Amino acid sequence: MSFETAGLVIGGLLPALLFGLSNVIQKGSAGGGIGIGPYLLSIGAGVITVGIVVGWLVPERTATLRSAALAWCVGILWSAATALIAIAITRFSAPLSKLVPIYNTNTLIAVALALVVFSEWRDLSVSRLLLGACLIMAGSFLVIRS
């Protein structure tokens, strides 16, 4: 397996599996009578647990104030999105099978921002990128209308 392929498996395929599993568990937890605050605190405890394990397995202890602040922003944005998903499930009875394709269009936002912020447009085929974006949107619309 090439170095790049390993990176795509570790950073793409495995997270996709974990995110998919976590979505199903999220519905079970959020729909099981937990309040949004305790729900987020429980998730935070899970994040701390993984942080401790990863810190032990991969002992990189470097950080700058800027990198830590940006990581904190990631936590704020991710937890706010997670809270909104939990609210949609518990208060609006939104079906997970329709929610997931909608909020996973976040890939389009991340790609668009990466193209601009990190100048990744230099290394990509714009025509393939646009085709992929259209397929993502088409898939979301099909699921929503099912």
Long-range contacts (C-beta under 8 A, 24 or more apart in sequence): 23-96, 23-100, 24-96, 26-82, 26-85, 26-86, 26-89, 26-96, 27-89, 27-96, 30-85, 30-86, 30-89, 30-90, 31-89, 31-90, 36-83, 36-86, 36-87, 36-90, 39-83, 39-86, 40-79, 40-82, 40-83, 43-79, 43-82, 44-79, 47-75, 97-143, 98-143, 98-144, 98-146, 101-139, 101-140, 101-143, 101-144, 102-140, 102-143, 102-144, 104-140, 105-136, 105-137, 105-140, 107-136, 108-133, 108-136, 108-137
